[in-house]
Amino acid sequence: MKICMFTNTYIPHVGGVARSVSCFAEDLRKLGHQVLVIAPTFAGIPGDENPEQVLRVPAIRNFNGSDFSASIPAPFLINQKIDAFKPEVIHSHHPYLLGDAAMRAGRRRNLPVIFTHHTRYEEYTHYVMSSKVMQKFVINLATAYANGCTWVIAPSRSIAELIKARGVRVPVAEIPTGVDCDRFKSGDGKRFREKAGLEQTVPLIGHVGRLAPEKNLGFLAGAVKIYLRQNQRAKFLVVGDGPSAGWLKKSFAEDRLADRLVMTGKKTGAELVDAYCAMDLFVFSSHSETQGLVVAEAMAAGCPVVALNASGVREVVTDHHNGRLLPADAPPESFAAAIADFFSNSEAAGWWRQNALATAGKFDRMKMAGELADLYQVAGQKKLKSTHEYKHFFDNWENLLNGIKTEWEMLSSKVGVIADTFSADETRSRR
């Protein structure tokens, strides 16, 4: 089968969506399918990238100060490539930017369009300008986009239930991103500790992920600090980078725990696998996930998890089975106590490690890729929307986009007025 995927983030960008698209594309090819990925241009694109498998479109890099790229519409370039590829299904991984191009590509060729709802978009509006109205707009945008598709994929049951409650009426399938269990089992934690200058016997609490406000890092840092004060030997290993990296480092330094924090920055490939295997316990407190991919990866490395009960996480962590799943509103003290219980009960810890490995097996990469391929086949046989239905969709779509544009302009104007006021006040104060 020929599959065309549209995504706003792709390798070498490090993130959940980029990793998901990359893994599924690779595994679908192993199953004998042809996959064309359409993605923005990023710095550091691999020199051996196959132009027959990946089309890079022009992009604005480091959009709004982030490490993301915003794709610039290039309809002629995209259409030319798709016409030559002749796909049988379109798979969109975002509801905006290249997601819009994906929908139009499917409509023009009368092809089924699959959409994976990777992200709780309302949790990320602070990167442009946060407001309740803007959050409502992005929720409505994602819901409207989903209803314009043939099928929607939710990475977890939590997200499937959430988007249905928000009004998604088309069929929804639960297909999480897979984990290469054999690869994570073969990691070398001892080697990682040696390179990082960590003693082999040091109790090591670990975390992997983007270091950003939406990840609830303030809570996690607070809980880990409580435990570090109780155990003078333990250390906290953080793998990842992001806008909150500086804050995290400063926070531990202010509490005189700088020497207990080990920050490695982004890691990929064998280094990432080794990092997971070096950890004794993985901790996670995000409320914004659609799938706890890093949680499943930790378990594939035989690492139990302490986490808060949240979407995408509750499908992986079972309390007192492969770790601890604490209430979403649990205080940092309770989280720290769960960490302490793990390190004080070696028998339970050993049992949790075995159960963690078994849990990870449910998310095997080739199994997930097989389920996705089966969905493509079923979607290809489904009756597509009529011309009238598509016209209705695009009319509503344009209205939503115009609404977001208006809200953005209003908020930008307010910020401008406030900035001008402060500037005027400052000028007067100097006179």
C-alpha positions as CSV (number, residue, x, y, z in Angstrom):
1,M,0.0,0.0,0.0
2,K,1.2,3.6,-0.7
3,I,0.8,5.9,2.3
4,C,1.5,9.7,2.3
5,M,2.1,11.2,5.8
6,F,1.9,14.9,6.5
7,T,3.6,16.2,9.7
8,N,4.7,19.6,11.1
9,T,7.6,18.0,13.1
10,Y,9.9,15.3,12.0
11,I,13.5,14.1,12.5
12,P,16.0,15.5,13.4
13,H,13.6,17.3,15.7
14,V,13.4,15.4,19.0
15,G,9.8,15.0,20.2
16,G,6.9,12.6,20.6
17,V,5.2,13.3,17.3
18,A,8.5,13.4,15.3
19,R,9.5,10.0,16.8
20,S,6.0,8.5,16.2
21,V,6.0,9.5,12.5
22,S,9.5,8.2,12.0
23,C,8.9,4.9,13.8
24,F,5.7,4.2,12.0
25,A,7.1,5.1,8.6
26,E,10.1,2.8,9.2
27,D,8.0,-0.1,10.4
28,L,5.4,0.2,7.7
29,R,8.2,0.0,5.1
30,K,9.4,-3.2,6.9
31,L,5.9,-4.6,6.4
32,G,6.2,-4.0,2.7
33,H,4.4,-0.7,2.3
34,Q,5.6,2.5,0.6
35,V,5.6,5.6,2.7
36,L,6.1,9.2,1.7
37,V,6.6,11.7,4.5
38,I,6.0,15.4,3.8
39,A,7.6,17.6,6.6
40,P,9.2,21.0,7.2
41,T,12.9,21.7,6.7
42,F,14.9,21.5,10.0
43,A,18.5,22.2,10.7
44,G,20.6,19.0,10.8
45,I,18.7,16.9,8.4
46,P,20.5,13.6,7.9
47,G,22.7,13.6,4.9
48,D,21.5,10.1,3.9
49,E,17.8,11.0,3.9
50,N,16.1,9.5,0.9
51,P,14.3,12.2,-1.2
52,E,12.1,9.5,-2.6
53,Q,10.7,8.8,0.9
54,V,10.8,12.4,2.4
55,L,9.7,15.7,0.9
56,R,11.0,18.7,2.8
57,V,9.0,21.9,2.4
58,P,10.3,25.4,3.2
59,A,9.8,26.4,6.8
60,I,10.3,29.3,9.3
61,R,12.8,27.8,11.8
62,N,12.7,28.5,15.5
63,F,9.1,29.7,15.3
64,N,8.3,32.1,18.1
65,G,11.5,31.4,19.9
66,S,10.9,27.6,20.1
67,D,12.8,24.8,18.4
68,F,9.9,24.1,16.1
69,S,9.6,24.9,12.4
70,A,6.4,26.4,10.9
71,S,5.9,25.2,7.4
72,I,5.2,27.6,4.5
73,P,2.5,26.5,2.1
74,A,4.1,25.1,-1.1
75,P,1.1,23.6,-2.9
76,F,2.8,23.2,-6.3
77,L,5.8,21.4,-4.8
78,I,3.5,19.1,-2.7
79,N,1.1,18.3,-5.4
80,Q,3.8,17.5,-7.9
81,K,5.4,15.0,-5.5
82,I,2.0,13.4,-4.5
83,D,0.9,13.0,-8.1
84,A,4.1,11.2,-8.9
85,F,3.8,9.0,-5.7
86,K,0.1,8.1,-6.3
87,P,-0.8,7.4,-2.6
88,E,-3.8,5.3,-1.6
89,V,-4.3,7.0,1.8
90,I,-3.4,10.3,3.4
91,H,-2.3,10.3,7.0
92,S,-2.2,13.7,8.7
93,H,-0.4,14.2,12.1
94,H,-1.6,17.7,12.8
95,P,-4.8,19.7,12.2
96,Y,-3.0,22.9,11.1
97,L,-0.2,24.1,8.7
98,L,0.7,20.9,6.8
99,G,-2.5,19.3,8.2
100,D,-4.5,21.7,6.0
101,A,-2.4,20.6,3.0
102,A,-3.1,17.0,3.9
103,M,-6.9,17.5,3.9
104,R,-6.8,19.3,0.6
105,A,-4.6,16.7,-0.9
106,G,-7.0,14.0,0.1
107,R,-10.1,15.9,-1.2
108,R,-8.5,16.7,-4.5
109,R,-7.7,13.0,-5.1
110,N,-10.8,11.5,-3.4
111,L,-8.6,9.6,-0.9
112,P,-9.3,8.6,2.7
113,V,-7.7,10.9,5.2
114,I,-6.5,9.5,8.6
115,F,-5.7,11.9,11.4
116,T,-3.7,11.1,14.6
117,H,-4.7,13.3,17.5
118,H,-1.2,13.4,19.0
119,T,-1.6,16.4,21.2
120,R,-3.8,18.2,23.7
121,Y,-3.4,21.4,21.8
122,E,-5.0,23.6,24.5
123,E,-2.1,22.8,26.8
124,Y,0.3,24.5,24.4
125,T,-1.4,27.9,23.6
126,H,1.0,29.6,26.0
127,Y,3.7,29.3,23.3
128,V,1.8,31.9,21.2
129,M,-0.5,33.7,23.6
130,S,-2.6,32.1,26.2
131,S,-6.2,32.9,26.8
132,K,-9.4,30.8,27.5
133,V,-10.8,32.0,24.2
134,M,-7.7,30.8,22.3
135,Q,-7.8,27.4,24.1
136,K,-11.5,27.0,23.1
137,F,-10.6,27.8,19.5
138,V,-7.8,25.2,19.2
139,I,-10.1,22.6,20.8
140,N,-12.8,23.4,18.2
141,L,-10.2,23.4,15.4
142,A,-8.9,20.0,16.3
143,T,-12.4,18.6,16.6
144,A,-13.6,20.1,13.3
145,Y,-10.5,18.8,11.6
146,A,-11.1,15.3,13.0
147,N,-14.7,15.3,11.7
148,G,-13.5,16.2,8.2
149,C,-11.4,13.0,8.2
150,T,-12.3,9.4,7.4
151,W,-10.9,8.0,10.6
152,V,-9.2,9.4,13.7
153,I,-6.4,7.6,15.7
154,A,-6.1,8.3,19.4
155,P,-2.8,7.3,21.0
156,S,-4.6,6.2,24.2
157,R,-8.1,5.3,25.5
158,S,-8.1,8.5,27.6
159,I,-7.7,10.6,24.5
160,A,-10.3,8.6,22.5
161,E,-12.8,9.3,25.3
162,L,-11.8,12.9,25.5
163,I,-12.2,13.7,21.8
164,K,-15.5,11.8,21.5
165,A,-16.8,13.9,24.4
166,R,-15.7,17.0,22.6
167,G,-17.8,16.1,19.5
168,V,-15.7,13.9,17.2
169,R,-18.2,11.8,15.3
170,V,-16.1,9.8,12.9
171,P,-14.7,6.4,13.9
172,V,-11.9,6.5,16.4
173,A,-9.2,3.8,16.8
174,E,-6.8,3.5,19.7
175,I,-3.3,2.9,18.3
176,P,-0.4,4.1,20.5
177,T,3.1,4.6,19.1
178,G,5.1,1.4,19.5
179,V,8.3,0.8,21.5
180,D,11.3,-1.3,20.3
181,C,11.3,-3.6,23.4
182,D,14.3,-5.7,22.3
183,R,16.4,-2.6,21.8
184,F,15.6,-1.1,25.2
185,K,16.3,-4.4,26.9
186,S,19.8,-4.4,25.4
187,G,20.8,-1.0,26.8
188,D,23.9,-0.7,28.9
189,G,23.2,1.3,32.0
190,K,26.6,0.6,33.5
191,R,28.3,2.2,30.5
192,F,26.1,5.3,30.8
193,R,26.8,5.7,34.5
194,E,30.6,5.4,33.8
195,K,30.4,8.1,31.1
196,A,28.3,10.4,33.3
197,G,30.7,9.9,36.3
198,L,28.0,8.2,38.4
199,E,28.8,5.5,40.9
200,Q,27.2,2.2,40.0
201,T,25.5,1.9,43.4
202,V,24.0,5.4,43.5
203,P,20.2,5.3,43.7
204,L,19.2,7.0,40.4
205,I,15.9,8.6,39.8
206,G,15.3,9.4,36.2
207,H,13.2,11.5,33.9
208,V,13.1,11.9,30.1
209,G,11.2,14.5,28.1
210,R,10.9,18.0,26.8
211,L,11.6,20.4,29.6
212,A,8.7,22.8,29.3
213,P,6.0,24.5,31.4
214,E,3.2,22.1,30.3
215,K,5.1,19.1,31.7
216,N,4.4,20.1,35.3
217,L,8.1,20.2,36.2
218,G,7.7,22.5,39.2
219,F,5.7,19.7,40.9
220,L,8.2,17.0,39.9
221,A,11.3,19.0,41.0
222,G,9.7,19.7,44.3
223,A,8.8,16.1,45.0
224,V,12.3,14.8,43.9
225,K,14.0,17.4,46.2
226,I,12.0,16.2,49.2
227,Y,13.4,12.7,48.6
228,L,16.9,13.8,47.9
229,R,17.0,15.5,51.3
230,Q,16.0,12.2,52.8
231,N,18.6,10.1,50.9
232,Q,22.0,11.9,50.7
233,R,23.3,9.5,48.1
234,A,20.5,9.5,45.5
235,K,20.7,11.6,42.4
236,F,18.2,12.9,39.8
237,L,19.0,12.2,36.1
238,V,17.2,14.4,33.6
239,V,17.4,13.7,29.9
240,G,16.0,16.3,27.6
241,D,16.0,20.0,26.8
242,G,13.6,22.8,26.4
243,P,12.7,26.3,27.7
244,S,12.5,25.2,31.3
245,A,16.0,23.7,31.4
246,G,17.6,26.8,32.9
247,W,14.9,27.2,35.5
248,L,15.3,23.5,36.6
249,K,19.1,23.9,37.0
250,K,18.7,27.2,38.9
251,S,16.0,25.7,41.2
252,F,18.2,22.9,42.3
253,A,21.2,25.3,42.8
254,E,19.1,27.6,45.0
255,D,18.2,24.7,47.2
256,R,21.8,23.6,47.4
257,L,21.2,20.4,45.5
258,A,23.0,21.3,42.3
259,D,25.5,18.4,42.8
260,R,22.5,16.0,43.0
261,L,21.1,17.0,39.6
262,V,22.5,15.4,36.4
263,M,21.3,17.1,33.2
264,T,22.4,15.5,30.0
265,G,20.5,17.5,27.4
266,K,18.8,15.7,24.5
267,K,19.8,12.1,23.8
268,T,18.9,9.8,21.0
269,G,19.7,6.3,19.8
270,A,21.9,4.1,21.9
271,E,22.7,6.9,24.4
272,L,19.0,7.3,25.1
273,V,18.5,3.6,25.6
274,D,21.5,3.4,27.9
275,A,20.2,6.4,29.9
276,Y,16.9,4.6,30.6
277,C,18.8,1.4,31.6
278,A,20.9,3.4,34.0
279,M,17.9,4.5,36.0
280,D,16.5,2.7,39.0
281,L,13.2,4.5,38.9
282,F,11.5,6.7,36.4
283,V,9.3,9.7,37.5
284,F,6.7,11.5,35.6
285,S,4.2,14.2,36.5
286,S,2.8,15.6,33.3
287,H,-1.0,16.2,32.9
288,S,-0.8,17.1,29.2
289,E,0.1,13.8,27.5
290,T,-1.9,11.9,24.9
291,Q,0.4,8.9,25.3
292,G,3.0,8.2,27.9
293,L,5.6,7.1,25.4
294,V,8.6,7.8,27.6
295,V,6.8,5.9,30.4
296,A,6.5,2.8,28.1
297,E,10.1,3.2,27.0
298,A,11.2,3.3,30.6
299,M,9.3,0.1,31.3
300,A,10.9,-1.5,28.2
301,A,14.2,-0.9,29.9
302,G,12.9,-2.7,33.0
303,C,12.4,0.6,34.9
304,P,9.4,0.9,37.2
305,V,7.5,4.3,37.2
306,V,6.1,6.7,39.7
307,A,3.6,9.0,38.0
308,L,0.4,11.0,38.4
309,N,-2.9,9.7,37.1
310,A,-3.3,11.5,33.8
311,S,-4.3,10.9,30.2
312,G,-1.9,8.6,28.3
313,V,-0.2,7.6,31.6
314,R,-3.0,5.6,33.3
315,E,-3.0,3.2,30.3
316,V,0.6,2.2,31.0
317,V,1.1,2.5,34.8
318,T,-0.8,0.3,37.2
319,D,-0.6,1.1,40.8
320,H,1.5,-1.3,42.9
321,H,2.0,-3.5,39.8
322,N,4.7,-1.9,37.6
323,G,5.1,1.3,39.8
324,R,2.9,3.8,41.5
325,L,0.0,5.7,39.9
326,L,-0.8,8.5,42.4
327,P,-4.0,10.7,42.3
328,A,-3.7,13.6,39.8
329,D,-3.9,16.1,42.8
330,A,-1.5,14.3,45.0
331,P,0.9,16.6,46.9
332,P,4.7,16.5,46.3
333,E,5.1,14.9,49.7
334,S,3.1,11.9,48.7
335,F,5.1,11.6,45.4
336,A,8.3,11.7,47.4
337,A,7.0,9.0,49.8
338,A,6.3,6.8,46.8
339,I,9.9,7.2,45.7
340,A,11.1,6.4,49.2
341,D,8.9,3.2,49.4
342,F,10.4,1.9,46.1
343,F,14.0,2.3,47.3
344,S,13.2,0.8,50.7
345,N,11.4,-2.3,49.4
346,S,13.8,-4.3,47.2
347,E,11.4,-7.3,46.9
348,A,8.6,-5.1,45.5
349,A,11.0,-3.3,43.3
350,G,12.1,-6.5,41.7
351,W,8.6,-7.6,41.1
352,W,7.7,-4.2,39.6
353,R,10.6,-4.5,37.2
354,Q,9.4,-7.8,35.8
355,N,5.9,-6.4,35.4
356,A,7.2,-3.3,33.7
357,L,8.9,-5.4,31.0
358,A,5.7,-7.4,30.5
359,T,3.7,-4.1,30.2
360,A,6.1,-2.7,27.6
361,G,5.5,-5.8,25.5
362,K,1.9,-4.7,24.8
363,F,3.3,-1.7,23.0
364,D,5.7,-3.6,20.6
365,R,6.5,-1.5,17.6
366,M,5.8,-4.0,14.8
367,K,2.5,-5.0,16.5
368,M,1.4,-1.3,16.5
369,A,2.5,-0.9,12.9
370,G,0.5,-3.9,11.9
371,E,-2.6,-2.4,13.5
372,L,-2.1,0.8,11.7
373,A,-1.7,-1.0,8.3
374,D,-4.9,-2.9,9.0
375,L,-6.7,0.4,9.7
376,Y,-5.5,1.8,6.3
377,Q,-7.0,-1.1,4.5
378,V,-10.4,-0.7,6.3
379,A,-10.4,3.1,5.7
380,G,-9.7,2.5,2.0
381,Q,-13.0,0.6,1.8
382,K,-15.1,3.2,3.6
383,K,-17.4,5.5,1.7
384,L,-15.9,9.0,1.4
385,K,-17.6,12.3,2.0
386,S,-19.6,13.8,-0.8
387,T,-18.6,17.0,-2.6
388,H,-21.3,18.9,-0.6
389,E,-20.0,17.5,2.7
390,Y,-16.4,18.6,1.9
391,K,-17.6,22.0,0.9
392,H,-19.4,22.3,4.2
393,F,-16.3,21.2,6.0
394,F,-14.0,23.7,4.3
395,D,-16.5,26.6,4.9
396,N,-16.5,25.8,8.6
397,W,-12.8,25.4,8.5
398,E,-12.2,28.8,7.1
399,N,-14.5,30.3,9.7
400,L,-12.5,28.7,12.5
401,L,-9.2,29.9,11.1
402,N,-10.5,33.4,10.7
403,G,-11.8,33.3,14.3
404,I,-8.3,32.3,15.6
405,K,-6.7,35.0,13.5
406,T,-9.1,37.6,14.9
407,E,-8.4,36.4,18.5
408,W,-4.7,36.5,17.9
409,E,-4.9,40.1,16.5
410,M,-7.0,41.2,19.5
411,L,-4.7,39.7,22.0
412,S,-1.6,41.1,20.2
413,S,-3.2,44.5,20.2
414,K,-3.8,44.3,24.0
415,V,-0.3,43.3,24.6
416,G,0.9,46.2,22.4
417,V,-1.2,48.7,24.4
418,I,0.2,47.4,27.7
419,A,3.7,47.5,26.4
420,D,3.3,51.0,25.2
421,T,1.8,52.0,28.6
422,F,4.8,50.6,30.5
423,S,7.1,52.3,28.1
424,A,5.4,55.6,28.6
425,D,5.4,55.2,32.4
426,E,9.1,54.3,32.3
427,T,9.8,57.4,30.2
428,R,7.9,59.7,32.6
429,S,9.7,58.2,35.6
430,R,13.1,59.1,34.1
431,R,12.2,62.8,33.7
